[in-house]
Amino acid sequence: MASFSHGGNAKEISRRNKIEYGKIIDFSANINPLGMPNSVKKTIMQNLHEAEKYPDITYFELKSAISEFENVNIKNLILGNGAAEVLFNVVRGINPRNSFILAPTFSEYEEATKAINGNIIYYKLKEESKFYIQEDILDYINTDLDLIFICNPNNPTGVITEKGLLIKILDKAKKNKVIVLIDESFLDFIKEDLSMISYINEYRNLIIIKSLTKFFAIPGIRIGYGICANIKLIEKVEGISPAWNINIFAEVATKAGLKDENYMKESVEFINNEKKYLYMELKKINKIEVYEPSVNFILFKTLIELDLKEELLKHNILIRNCSNYNGLDNRYYRVAVRTHEENSILIKSIMNIFEEYENKE
């Protein structure tokens, strides 16, 4: 079992705290609050009978749909049962001796590296720099490294690394024969085109990882993919990937979701509006320092000694405590952007908790 905790464990929390599962408002998982698109639901229902058969072992139609959506060659794709499987298989395929990981960032990079007994070198993101990567990161890139992980936008900070700095990192890594893995799992929530996918042919040391489970609200189905122009590396990864690792419902859901332009546009607009609302309302609360978000989650820090996660559970609200992120402690929390009604409930609950705390002082 993974040694790191994640968001989205509402069932476990409900059992442990004796809360009715259906009453929990889950702000711990960064899932599209609009829910699964109707086009995907309809497609899954229409293809229930396909579960009686094996999927196409080549996944030609699925890869064709993704290659058309991302405008990449079908040969440049790696499929996975969620982005996490792609990540773990890439690390197993590369088998890096030394990996370079931001801190704080998504814990699976560290977990995947430790799974192959690799050594980790950390780049500490500084709070005084709002957790942005600085130019000095280039000083760390040398021939001793094998693999660099960059989550963009970063999880849990929400910070976006601009293309200019990413290109400098790729250039330095290319000269030193270092592979760069950029995780773009949350970029679909942003209007601007910040993806590095168009650079894969220029940088054969670049691997992009994406998740569809968050944007299309299908985490229970699991689908993710990698994009890379290094065919030898793709062959290594596919050589250790199990056959039929994508189930038929993930396949049909992906094909339907990637064609649903209205849902994608509506989701981006909705998240953008609610993100601004939630951010501004959180900023009004005393004793909280809020970091400006870029996508569908917000990082903030409490300035008082209070277990806000446990207090909010009394209100049937689950948030993400970030104390297990390297570089953060139990003062830091992450909340997902949800519906306007749910976001309002969260704000009112936090305000009530802080008011009760102050009255006790």
C-alpha positions in Angstrom: 0.0 0.0 0.0 1.2 3.6 -0.8 2.9 5.3 2.1 1.5 8.7 1.2 -2.0 9.9 1.9 -4.1 11.5 -0.8 -7.3 13.4 -1.2 -10.5 11.7 -2.2 -10.6 9.2 0.7 -14.1 10.3 1.8 -15.2 6.7 2.4 -12.3 6.0 4.7 -12.9 9.3 6.6 -16.6 8.6 6.9 -16.0 5.1 8.5 -13.3 6.4 10.8 -15.4 9.4 12.0 -18.8 7.7 11.9 -20.2 10.2 9.4 -22.7 9.2 6.8 -20.7 9.0 3.5 -23.4 10.8 1.4 -23.4 13.8 3.7 -19.7 14.6 3.3 -18.8 17.5 1.0 -15.4 16.5 -0.4 -13.0 19.4 -1.0 -10.0 17.1 -0.7 -10.2 15.7 -4.3 -9.5 18.1 -7.3 -12.3 16.7 -9.5 -14.4 18.8 -11.9 -17.5 19.9 -9.8 -19.7 19.7 -12.9 -19.5 15.9 -12.7 -19.2 13.4 -15.4 -20.5 14.8 -18.8 -23.8 13.4 -20.0 -22.1 12.3 -23.2 -19.8 10.1 -21.2 -22.6 8.6 -19.1 -24.6 7.9 -22.2 -21.7 6.2 -24.0 -20.9 4.0 -21.0 -24.5 2.9 -20.7 -24.7 2.1 -24.4 -21.5 0.0 -24.2 -22.2 -2.1 -21.1 -22.3 -5.2 -23.2 -18.7 -4.6 -24.4 -17.6 -5.7 -20.9 -18.2 -9.2 -22.1 -15.2 -8.9 -24.5 -11.5 -8.0 -24.2 -10.6 -4.5 -25.3 -8.6 -4.0 -28.5 -5.1 -4.9 -27.2 -3.6 -2.2 -29.5 -6.1 0.4 -28.4 -6.0 1.8 -31.9 -9.3 3.8 -31.7 -8.5 5.2 -28.2 -5.0 6.3 -29.3 -6.4 7.8 -32.5 -8.9 9.8 -30.5 -6.1 11.1 -28.1 -3.7 11.8 -31.0 -6.3 13.9 -32.8 -7.2 15.8 -29.6 -3.6 16.5 -28.7 -2.4 16.9 -32.3 0.4 14.3 -31.9 1.5 11.2 -33.7 -0.2 8.0 -32.5 3.2 6.5 -32.1 4.0 9.1 -29.4 1.4 7.9 -26.9 1.7 5.8 -23.8 -1.6 4.7 -22.2 -2.2 4.0 -18.5 -4.8 3.1 -16.0 -4.7 6.6 -14.7 -1.8 9.0 -14.9 -0.3 7.4 -11.9 0.3 4.1 -13.8 1.9 6.0 -16.6 4.2 7.7 -14.1 5.2 4.5 -12.4 5.8 2.7 -15.7 7.9 5.5 -17.1 10.1 5.5 -13.9 10.5 1.7 -14.2 11.4 2.0 -17.8 14.0 4.7 -17.2 15.2 3.2 -13.9 16.9 6.5 -12.8 19.7 6.4 -10.4 19.2 10.0 -9.4 15.9 11.8 -9.7 15.3 15.6 -9.2 12.0 16.4 -7.4 10.5 19.7 -6.3 9.4 20.1 -2.7 6.5 20.5 -2.2 4.9 18.7 -5.1 2.8 15.6 -6.0 3.9 12.8 -3.7 3.7 10.1 -6.4 7.0 11.2 -8.0 8.8 10.4 -4.8 6.8 7.2 -4.3 7.6 6.0 -7.9 11.3 6.7 -7.4 11.5 5.0 -4.1 9.7 1.9 -5.6 12.8 1.3 -7.8 15.2 2.3 -5.0 16.3 5.4 -6.8 18.1 8.3 -5.1 16.2 11.6 -4.8 17.6 15.2 -4.9 15.2 17.8 -3.8 14.7 21.4 -5.0 13.1 23.3 -2.2 10.4 25.8 -3.3 10.5 28.8 -1.0 7.4 30.3 0.5 8.9 33.8 0.3 9.0 33.3 -3.5 5.4 32.2 -3.5 6.6 28.6 -4.2 7.7 29.6 -7.8 10.7 27.7 -9.4 13.6 30.1 -9.6 16.4 30.4 -12.3 18.8 28.7 -9.9 17.2 25.4 -10.7 19.5 25.4 -13.7 22.5 25.1 -11.4 21.3 21.7 -10.2 21.0 20.1 -13.7 24.1 18.1 -14.5 25.2 14.7 -15.8 24.6 13.1 -12.3 20.9 13.4 -12.8 18.8 11.0 -14.8 15.3 12.3 -14.4 13.6 15.6 -13.5 10.0 15.8 -12.4 8.0 19.0 -12.9 4.3 19.3 -12.0 2.8 22.2 -14.0 0.7 23.6 -12.5 2.3 22.3 -9.3 0.2 20.4 -6.9 -0.6 21.5 -4.1 0.7 25.1 -4.7 -1.1 25.7 -8.0 1.9 27.6 -9.3 2.5 27.7 -13.0 6.0 27.5 -14.4 6.2 29.6 -17.6 7.3 28.2 -20.9 10.4 30.3 -21.0 11.9 28.7 -17.8 10.7 25.3 -18.9 12.6 25.7 -22.2 15.8 26.7 -20.3 15.4 23.6 -18.1 14.9 21.4 -21.2 17.9 22.9 -22.9 20.2 22.3 -19.9 18.8 18.8 -19.4 19.2 17.9 -23.1 22.9 18.9 -23.0 23.4 16.7 -19.9 21.3 13.8 -21.2 18.7 14.2 -18.5 15.0 13.2 -19.1 12.4 15.8 -18.1 8.9 14.6 -17.1 6.3 17.4 -17.0 3.0 16.5 -15.4 0.2 18.6 -17.1 -2.7 16.8 -15.4 -4.4 20.1 -14.4 -3.7 22.2 -17.5 -7.0 21.4 -19.2 -8.7 23.6 -16.5 -6.9 26.7 -17.8 -7.9 28.8 -20.8 -4.4 29.7 -21.9 -2.3 27.3 -23.9 0.5 26.6 -21.5 1.2 23.0 -22.6 4.7 21.8 -23.7 3.3 19.1 -26.0 4.3 21.0 -29.1 8.0 20.7 -28.0 8.2 16.9 -27.9 9.9 16.6 -31.3 12.4 19.3 -30.5 13.2 17.7 -27.1 13.4 13.9 -27.2 14.2 14.0 -23.5 10.7 15.4 -22.8 7.8 13.3 -21.5 4.4 14.9 -20.9 1.9 13.1 -18.6 -1.8 13.9 -18.6 -4.8 12.7 -16.6 -8.4 12.8 -17.9 -10.0 11.5 -14.7 -9.9 14.9 -13.0 -11.3 17.0 -15.8 -14.0 14.6 -16.9 -14.8 13.7 -13.3 -14.2 9.9 -13.8 -11.6 9.0 -11.1 -13.3 5.7 -10.5 -12.7 4.7 -14.1 -9.0 5.7 -14.4 -7.4 6.9 -17.6 -4.2 8.8 -18.3 -1.5 9.0 -20.9 2.0 10.0 -21.7 3.3 11.9 -24.8 6.9 11.5 -25.9 8.8 11.5 -29.2 11.5 9.2 -28.0 10.3 5.9 -29.5 13.0 3.8 -27.7 11.8 5.1 -24.4 8.2 4.4 -25.3 9.1 0.8 -26.3 10.8 0.4 -22.9 7.7 1.6 -21.1 5.3 -0.4 -23.1 7.5 -3.5 -22.6 6.8 -3.4 -18.9 3.1 -2.4 -19.1 0.5 -5.1 -18.7 -1.8 -6.0 -21.6 -5.3 -4.7 -21.5 -4.5 -2.2 -18.8 -7.3 0.1 -20.0 -10.8 -1.1 -19.4 -13.5 -0.8 -22.0 -15.4 1.9 -20.0 -12.3 4.1 -19.8 -11.8 3.7 -23.5 -15.4 4.7 -24.5 -15.5 7.4 -21.9 -12.3 9.0 -23.2 -13.5 8.9 -26.9 -16.8 10.5 -25.9 -15.3 13.1 -23.5 -12.7 14.4 -25.9 -15.4 15.2 -28.5 -17.6 17.1 -26.0 -16.4 20.6 -26.7 -19.4 22.3 -24.9 -18.6 20.4 -21.7 -14.9 21.4 -21.9 -15.7 25.0 -22.5 -18.3 25.2 -19.8 -16.0 23.5 -17.3 -13.2 26.0 -17.9 -15.5 28.9 -17.5 -17.2 27.5 -14.4 -13.9 26.7 -12.7 -12.5 30.1 -13.6 -15.4 32.0 -12.0 -15.7 29.8 -8.9 -11.9 29.8 -8.4 -12.0 33.6 -8.2 -15.0 33.6 -5.9 -13.5 31.1 -3.5 -10.1 32.8 -3.5 -11.5 36.2 -2.7 -13.7 34.9 0.0 -10.9 33.0 1.7 -8.8 36.1 1.6 -11.4 37.9 3.7 -10.9 35.5 6.6 -8.5 36.7 9.2 -5.8 34.3 10.4 -5.5 32.7 6.9 -2.8 33.3 4.3 -4.1 32.3 0.8 -2.0 31.6 -2.2 -3.4 32.7 -5.5 -4.7 29.8 -7.5 -4.3 29.0 -11.2 -6.5 25.9 -11.5 -9.2 24.1 -9.6 -7.6 24.0 -6.1 -6.4 26.5 -3.6 -3.5 26.3 -1.1 -3.8 28.3 2.2 -2.1 28.5 5.5 -3.7 29.0 8.9 -1.9 31.5 11.2 -3.3 30.0 14.4 -2.9 26.6 16.2 -6.0 24.8 15.0 -6.6 21.5 13.3 -8.9 22.9 10.6 -9.4 19.6 8.9 -10.8 18.0 12.0 -12.9 21.0 12.9 -14.5 21.0 9.4 -15.3 17.3 9.6 -17.7 18.3 12.4 -19.5 20.3 9.7 -19.3 17.2 7.3 -16.7 18.9 5.2 -13.5 17.2 4.1 -10.4 19.2 3.1 -6.8 18.1 2.4 -4.2 18.6 5.1 -0.9 19.1 3.4 1.5 18.2 6.3 2.7 15.1 4.4 4.0 17.2 1.5 7.7 17.7 1.7 8.3 21.3 2.6 4.9 22.0 4.2 3.5 21.4 7.7 0.2 21.0 9.4 -0.7 24.7 9.0 -1.2 24.2 5.2 -4.4 23.0 3.6 -5.7 22.5 0.1 -9.3 22.8 -1.0 -10.8 22.0 -4.4 -13.0 24.4 -6.2 -16.6 23.0 -6.1 -20.0 24.2 -6.9 -21.0 27.8 -5.8 -23.3 26.5 -3.1 -20.7 24.1 -1.7 -18.0 26.8 -1.8 -20.3 29.1 0.1 -20.9 26.5 2.7 -17.1 26.0 3.1 -16.5 29.7 3.6 -19.3 30.1 6.2 -18.1 27.0 8.1 -14.5 28.2 8.3 -15.7 31.7 9.4 -17.8 30.1 12.2 -14.9 27.9 13.3 -12.5 30.8 13.5 -15.1 32.9 15.3 -15.6 30.2 17.9 -11.8 29.9 18.3 -11.5 33.6 18.9 -14.3 33.6 21.4 -12.4 31.0 23.4 -9.3 33.1 23.6 
